Amino acid sequence: MLAYTRVKGDAVLTLSPFVRLARADRAALEEEGASLARFIEPEARDVSVR
């Protein structure tokens, strides 16, 4: 599951995987999520993936 919000100028992407992820897979998903959030909201002050 994926949710995107903007909080006080920051882009927040919340990911909820359906299965438990390996550490390397989680890191890759967070990196891709941050890239997606920057693409969606290029003017954001900060980007976070949760």
Backbone hydrogen bonds, N-H to C=O, Kabsch-Sander energy under -0.5 kcal/mol:
donor,donor_aa,acceptor,acceptor_aa,energy
3,A,14,T,-2.2
5,T,12,V,-2.6
7,V,10,D,-2.6
8,K,6,R,-0.5
10,D,7,V,-2.0
11,A,46,D,-2.8
12,V,5,T,-3.1
13,L,48,S,-2.8
14,T,3,A,-3.2
14,T,12,V,-0.5
15,L,13,L,-0.6
16,S,1,M,-2.7
26,R,22,A,-2.7
27,A,23,R,-2.2
28,A,24,A,-2.1
29,L,25,D,-2.4
30,E,26,R,-2.4
31,E,27,A,-2.1
32,E,28,A,-2.4
33,G,29,L,-2.5
34,A,30,E,-2.2
35,S,31,E,-1.9
36,L,32,E,-2.3
37,A,33,G,-2.5
38,R,34,A,-2.2
39,F,35,S,-1.8
40,I,36,L,-2.6
41,E,37,A,-2.6
44,A,41,E,-1.7
45,R,9,G,-2.6
48,S,11,A,-2.4
50,R,13,L,-2.7
